[in-house]
């Protein structure tokens, strides 16, 4: 269980004792909550709290030693379903002689900390009793790392205006400061008094930068959201202090002028759902290069084959696994006939997810055709913050020497079989072959790009599709690109009917499909019309959970351009229609659309193709 705690500094007496007590209480409540909520495994369990809303029936009570305010907390899950039967811990910071009184169904830790169990509607209660010292009591309610809070002013009189900063949240929806980018800082300012407040300023100090925002006024017993954009770009791991003060210029007469400021200290984290161009990649993070980079480049008379064999998804989340086996038949990877046909390289890829025990890559070993093979490369990425921050990744092995044309078997052995092992999405076996005497193009240039990037492009993860993009630039230039044919094979683990594939600026949506029973999304497409001298593929998420891992560009030698736009082997008026649709609707064509070779694709090319069909005029001059 992981906790995110922002340290709040309120300069009051007994601060040191309170901090120590709070730390102990929160830890105890975490442990206690786990024990108490464990019920009969045979009955449905109520949902654990993920949100706690806290209110007080009175926002101001008299400092007379007798006045009381009822503090009510409601615990629900993300869907708003009440969490019944969970112990909530109420902790108070404020005047030294104020105290919390436990509810009848709960219990007491100290004068400033009590607990109560939630009822069927998710409610729990405690009572705040005033002493004679004036000030603001901050009541925080915890269930493990889930927290809510409210404030009650203890004063000589309870009529007037009272401004407080109730909450500070960076990047709403996410609640974290992210590295290598600007961050939105949001503050909730409340007027918990009985009278309306006029205009005032709210100051934000984020690190060493300060900014003020004007608030036109705030009605009694109401709140408003105030935000700034912090433009400072920081690296992951640094701590940043954020101070927000309501009425920073003392323009509003209040019941208590000493409770207008709130401070939190937070650590900057990577948002791993963005492409590695945003999270940095590189050796300093252990996550590899920022791009899906070219690991292999071949120029052969031959080709590229790939297959997932009989791969299937294997879950390791709740129970251990010992071996994961995949088989490939001759039909899966059929190398064309030719007495001199050889395998230039065979590469095996293993894709995994949810490595809860974080044992990859060292907790597994691979046998290929019963021969132990050392790992050639390892690529990984992770969310980088909050709960469920588990590594995902890909292992790569060079199995050229062990490859058998008659069939192949790979066995991944788990050296630490425990619950929480990574789940295996599947394996992919890729082969580059060469055959001088076999059928095939004059030459074939193959670029094999490898890497790994976890992606999700959506506001609920504080990302956009443009940010959640992984790039795969292919090294090397393609000579005479307009006279070549090319196909692009991309691998996106976890992606099925989701995401966007981009090649040299051209985009296709929802192209990846799971191969067989695996969770390996694969797409192969003809990119001949879009081939350039230099080429870049990209994987993009639009509110889709997916990963980017492999991009293979296969460029074949010279091809004859005939005007066969629909790729059916004949040149007819249907090809004229296909070319027109390409120009006006960006539909795919199988041949070079620049029929008149003027460097542009316009309706003139449609006219020339029609003349070629009906009057035999030459094309591609």
N, C-alpha and C positions, 0 to 999 in steps of 0.2 A: 504494500500500500504506500502510495507516494503522496506527499503533501506539498502544497504551495502556500507559504506563509509570508505575507508582507509585514514587516515590522512597522508598527504604528507608534509614533512618538507623541505623547501628550504630556507636557511638562507638569505633572502632578506629584503630590507627595506619595511616597510608598511605591514609586515607579519600579525600582529594582525588585522589590518583593513581588509586585504584581507580575512582572515579566516572568520571574522564576515560577510562580504559582501557575500562571497561564500555560507555560510550556508543559508542566507536569500534567495539568488538567487535560489539555488537548491530547497528549499522548495516552493518558489513561482512558479518555473517552473513546479514542480510536480502538484500543484493545477491548474495552468494555462493550463497545458497539458490536464488534465482531462476535463476541461470546453471546451477548443477549439475543442478537437477531437470528442466531442459528436455531431453527425450529425442527419440527418433525420432517425428515427428508421426503416423507410420503405425501405431504400436503403442500399445496401451492404456497410459495413464499411471497409476501408483499414486496413490492419494488423498493429497492434501497433508495434513500434520498439522494438526489443530485442537485436540488435547490432548496434553500431555506429562506422563507420570507418572515421578517420579524417586525412587529408593530407594538406600540404602547397605547393604552387607552387614554393616557394623559402625557403630553409632551413636556409639561412643566408641573412640578409639585413644590410645595412650600418647604423650606428648610426649617421645620418645626419639630423634627424628631418623631413625627407621627404619620405624615402624609405618605400615601402609597400609590404606585402605578402598576397596573397589571401588564406584564410583558407576555405577548402571545407569539409563538413561533409555529409556522406551518411547513412541514416537510413533504415534498412531492418529487416525482421523477421528472425526466425531460418532457414527458407527455402530459404532465399535470395530474397524474394519478397519485392519490394520497399514500404516504408511507406509514403504515400502521405498525405499532409495537417497537419502535426504535427509540433508544435513549438519546435525548438531545442534551448537550451540556451548555448551560447558561453561565457566562463569565462576565463580570462587571468590572470596569475600570472607572474610577471617578473619585468623588469626595471620600475622605478616609473613614468617615463614620456612617456612610450609607451602606446598606446591606441587601443581599438577595435572600428571599425567603422561598424555600422549596414548596412545590405543589404537593397536594396529598398523595399523589401516586408516585412521586419522585423521592429524591434524597438530597443530602447536603454534603458538599466537600469542605468548604470553608465559608467565611462570611461573604466572600465575593464569587463563589462558584457553587451552583446547584445543578441537579439534573431532573428531567421529567421524561416519561415515556409517552410517545405520540399515541393519540386515540385513533379510532377508525377513520376519521377525517384528516388525519395527519397533524393534529394540533397538540402542542405541549405548552405549558405555562410556567411562569415564575412571577414573583412579586418583588418589586423594588421598593424598599422602605427608606425614606429620607432620614438623615441625621440633622445636625445643625450647621454643618459646613456647606457653603454654597459652591456650585460648580456644575459641570455636565457629566452625567453618568453615561458611559458608552456600554451597552449590553450586546455582547456577541454570542451567537448561538452556533454550536458546532455539532456536526456528525462527521467524525474523521476529518478529511480535508475540506468538506463542504461547510460553508459558513455564510451566515447572514447577520445583520446587526441593525440596531436602532439607537436613538439617543433620547435622554430625558434630562431636562434642565432642573436643577434644584436651586431655588432662589427665594429671596425675601418676598417677592411678588411675582405673579405669573401672568401679567398682562403686558403686552408689548411685542416687539419684533425680536426674532431669534434666528439668525442665519448660521447654518452649519454645513460642512462638507461631508455628506453621507457616504460617498464612495468615490474611488478613483479606479478607472479601468482603462488600460491601454488596448487599443484595437478591439472595440466592442465586437462581440461574437466569439472572440478568441481569448482575450484577457492576458496577453503576453506582449513583451517588447521583442520585436524581431530584428535580427541582424541584417546589415547590408541594405537597409532601406529606411524610408521615413516611417514614422509611427503616429497614429492618431491617439491623443490622450483625452479621455472623456472623464468628466467629473459630474457627480450629482450634487447639486446644491439645494438645500431645503430651508424653508422658513417654518420652523416648528413653533413659532410664536402665535399670538392671538390677533396681531395687527399686521396689515399689509406693509411691506418694505418698499421704499422708493428705489430709484436706480442706484446701482453700485457696481464696482469692478471686482472681477475674480482674477487673481494672479496665479500663473502656472510657472513653477521653476522646475525644469527638467534638466538634470545635470547642472551645467553652468549657464544655461539659457533661460531667460525669463520673458514672459509675455502676459499681457493683461487683456481680458475680454470684458466688454461692457454688457451688463444685464439691465434691461430697462425697468425692472421691478419684479417683485415676487409676492404673490398673495399669501395671506396667512394659511398655514397648514397645507402648503403646496411645495412642489419641487420643480426644478428645471435642469436640463442637460446643457453643460458648457464644455466646449472642446477646442483643442488647438492641434495643429499639425507640427510635430517635432521633426525637423528636417535633418537632424544629425544622424549620420550613418555610423553604426557601431559594429564591432565584431562580436561574435557570440562569446559568452562567458563573463563579460564585464558587468558590474553592478551599477545601477543608475537609481539615484534618489529623486523622487517626484514629490514636490510640495505644492499643495493647492490651498489658497486662502480666499475665503469669501469676504467681501467688503474690505479689501486690502488697504483702502484709503480712508477707512473709518467714516464713511458718509452716513451710515445708518445707526441710529440710537437703538441699542439692543438690551435685552435683559442681562446677558452675559457676553462681554466682548472678548473673553479669553478662549473661546471654543470654536473659533472660525477657521482654524487651520488643520489640515490633515496631511500626513506624510507617509509614503510607502517607499520601500527599497526593493527593486526587482532586478533579476538577472536577465540579461539579453540572451535570447535563444534563436537558433535557426528555425525557420519555417520550412521543414523538409518537404512539404507539399509543393513548394515552388521548384522550378528547375534549378540545377546546380549552378547556373550562371548567377542566381540570386543568393545561394547559400555558400558559395565560395569553392566547393569541391577541394581538390588539391590535397597534398600530403598532410597539411595541418589539421584537416578534419577526418582523415582516414577514409574518406568517401570516394577517392579516385578523382579523375579529371572532371572538369566542369562539362565536358561534352561526351557524347558517345563517339569515341575516336576510332580511327582506322588502325586496327591491330595487325591486319594481314593485307597484302596486295599481290595479286598474281596476274601474269599475262601468259595464257596458255591456249593451245588448241584443244578445247575440252569444254568443261562446264562446271556447274555448281548444283549439287543435290542436297536435300535436307529431309528429315523425317523425325517425328516424335515417337515412332514405333508404337508400342502398346502402353505408353505412359498414361498414368491416371493420377488424380489428385489424392494425396495422402495427408490426413490431418494429424498433427502431433500435439495439438493443444491440450487435450485432456488425458491422453494415454501415451506411453512410450512406444516407439517403433525400433526395430532392430536392423532390418534390411529393406532396401527399396530397389526392386529389380525392373529393368526395362529391356525388351527384346526387339530386334530389328530383323526382318526377313530379307531375303534377296530382292523381293518385289518392292520393299520399302525404299531401297537405295540401289537402283538398277543402273550400273555403269554400262554405257553403250559398248557394243562389241568392238573388238580391235585387239589384235594379238599383243600390241605394245601399250595397251591401256594401263595407266598407273594412277595410283592415288597420290596426289601431290601433298595433300594434308587432310586429315580427318579431325574435326574438333567436336568435343562433347560438352554441352552446356547443361548445368543443373540449376533449376530455378526454385527458390524457397521463399517463404513468407512467415511472419509471426515467430521469429526466433526468440521466444520468451526467455530461454536460459542463456541466450547470447553465446552459443557455443560454436557458431560458424566463424571461420571455416575449419577450425582445428579439430572439432569433435567428430569428423567424418573421414572415411577413406574410401577410395574407389578402386574396384577391380573391373577391368574391361577384358572380356574374353578370358577371364580367370587370371589376368596379370595385373598386379598392383600398379597404378599409374599415379604419378605425382601431379599435384595441382599446377596448372600453368598460369592461371590468373584468377583474381577474386575481386568482385565488384559489389558494393553495398550502398544502401541509403536507408534513412529512417526519418520518422516524423520530426523528432528533435525536441519535443516539448510535451508537457501534460501527460495524461494517462495513455496506456496502450502504445507507448513509445518503443516499439520493437523493431529490430533490424529486418530488412528484406534484402535479397541479393541474388547473385548469380556466380556459380563456380564454373571455370573453364578448364578443360583438360585437352592436351594434345594426344590423340590416340592413333596417330598415323601408323606407327609401327605395329600396332595390335589389331588394326582393322582387317576384317575378313570379308571378301566379296560374297561368300556363301551365307552370311548371317552374323549378327553380333549381339552380345549381351553385356549390359552394364549393371553392376551391383554396387550400390552406395551403402556402406556399412556405418551404423551409428555407434560411435565409441562411448557414448554416454547416454544410454537409453532411459530417459526419465520423462515424466509428464512435463509439457512445456517445451519439448523439442520443436525445432522449426517444422512447419508444414511444407511438403514438397509439391510444387505445382506440376512438375514433370521434367523430362529431359528432351533435348534436341540434339540430334547427331547431324553434323554438316560435313559435306565432302566436296573437296575441289579435286577434279580428276583431269587427266591429260591423255589424249590418244591421237597420235600423228596420223594413223591410218584410218581412224574411225570417222564417222560422219560428224560434221559440225562446221562452224564458221571458220574463216581463215584464222582468226584469233579471238580470244575472249579475255577481257580484262575484268578482274573480280576484286572488289574492295569489300573487306570484311570489317565492319565497325562493331566495337564492343564497349559496354559500360553499364551503368545502372542508375536510374533516376526515378524516385517515387514521385507521383504527380497527383494533384487534385486542384482543379481550377474552379473555385466557387467562393462566394462571399462568406459562407459559414466557416470556411477555413482561412479567411482573410487573404484570399488569392484571387487572381483573375486568370482566364485561359491564357492570356499572353505571358503571364508570369509562370504559369504551370506548363511550360514548354521545355522539352529536352531537344537539343540540336545534335545532329550527326553529320558534320562536314566530312566529305570524302577527300582525302589527300590525293594530290596528283591531278594532272590535266588530261582531258579527253581531246585528242586531236580530231579535227574534222567531225565534231559532235553532230552536225546536221546530217551526216551520212552514216550514222550508226543506229543500232537498235539497242534498247536497254530495258531491263526489268529490275524492279526494286522489291526486295523481300525484307519485311520489318517484323520484329518480334516485340510484343507488348504483353508481358505476363500480367494476368489479372484483368485484361481487357477483352470483353466480348460484346460486340455491337455497341461500342462506345469509343469516344475520343475522335480526334482529327489527325489525319496523316497529311503532312505538307512536304512537297518536293519542289524546290526552286520557286516557291511562291504559290504553287497550285495546291489546292486543298481538297481532300476527300473526307467524308464523315462516316463514322461508325463502320470502319472497314475491317477491324480485327475480329476473327472468329476463333473460339477455342478449338484446338486440334484434338479430336477424339474425346477421351475422358480426362484429358489434362486440363489445366487452367493456364495454358500458354496461348495467348492470342497471336495469330500469325496472319499476315496479308502478303500477297504477291500481286503486283500490278505492273502493267506496261507503262513506262515513263518515257518512251522514245520521243514523243512530240515535245517534251520539256527538258530534254538533255542539253546541258551546257558544257562549256569547256571546264568549268569548276562547278561542283554540285553539292547541295546541302539538303538533307532530309530532316524532318522535325516531327516529334510526337507532341500532341497537345491535348490537354484534358479540359473538357467543359462540364464541370460538375460530375466528373467520372473518376472513380478510384482506379488507378492503373499505374503500370510501371513501363519504362522504356529500357530496352536492353541491347537489341541487335538491329543493325541495318546493313544489308548486303546489296551492293549495286553490281549488277552483271551487265557489262557492256560488250556487245558482240561486234565483229568486224563489219566490213562494208556490206551494205544491203541495197538492193535495187528498189528505187522509189518508183512506184507505178500509179499512185493515186488511189490505191485501195483503202479508202478511209474507214470503211466499216469492218475491214479485216476478214472478209469472207472468201478471199482468193480471186475475186472478179472485180472488174472496174465497170460500173454501170451508173445510171442516174441516181441510184440510191447513195452512191458515194458523194455526189454533188449535194444531196440533201444533208448527209452527215457532216460535210464540211461547212455548210451554211449554219447548222445547229451548233457546230463548234464555235463559229465566230459570234453568233448572237446569244447562245445559251451556255457556252463553255462546256459543251458535251465532248466526251473523249473521242479522238480519232486515232487510227492505227498507223497512219502514214504521215509524212511531213506535210503540214497544212500550207506551207509557203510554196504553192505550186508554181508561181512565176519567178521564184528565187530573187525577189527584190528586197528581202530582209524584213518584210512585213506580212502580216496575215490579214487580208481585207477581202471585200466582196469581189475584187478583181481576180482573186484566186479561184473563187467559185465559178466565175464566168469562163476562165481559161480551162478549168477542168471540164466544164460542160462542152466547150468547143473541142476539147481533146476527144471526148466520147463521140460527138456527132460529126466533127469535121476533121478528126485525126490531127489536130494542131499539136505541136510538141509541148511537153511540160517539163518542168525542172531544167530550164535551159542553162 
